[in-house]
């Protein structure tokens, strides 16, 4: 079994498209969140992180399927879990 292929199929099961309001307000919310912040800036707005949490709970998604949501809906197509810091 090719684990990379299997892993990617599990991630793809979690693909859903998010509402445009989260995506359209991405930069505005990040700018406001990072205003006067010292150190590394936040990379993801709080509404996106909350939406991920709600989707994971509501749809009973395992981690990999939740990751599939992020890979499809990131403005730059890249999601880095190391950048997530809940406020």
WOQUIMO-V468672 format. One record per backbone hydrogen bond with DSSP energy under -1.0 kcal/mol. CO is the residue of the C=O (numbers start at 1). NH is the residue of the N-H. If there is no record, write none. Layout:
# WOQUIMO-V468672
CO_NH / CO_NH
This chain:
# WOQUIMO-V468672
2_6 / 3_7 / 4_8 / 5_9 / 6_10 / 7_11 / 8_12 / 9_13 / 11_14 / 12_15 / 19_23 / 20_24 / 21_25 / 23_26 / 25_29 / 26_30 / 27_31 / 28_32 / 29_33 / 30_34 / 34_37 / 45_49 / 46_50 / 47_51 / 48_52 / 49_53 / 50_54 / 51_55 / 52_56 / 53_57 / 54_58 / 55_59 / 56_61 / 62_66 / 63_67 / 64_68 / 65_69 / 66_70 / 67_71 / 68_72 / 69_73 / 70_74 / 80_83 / 81_84
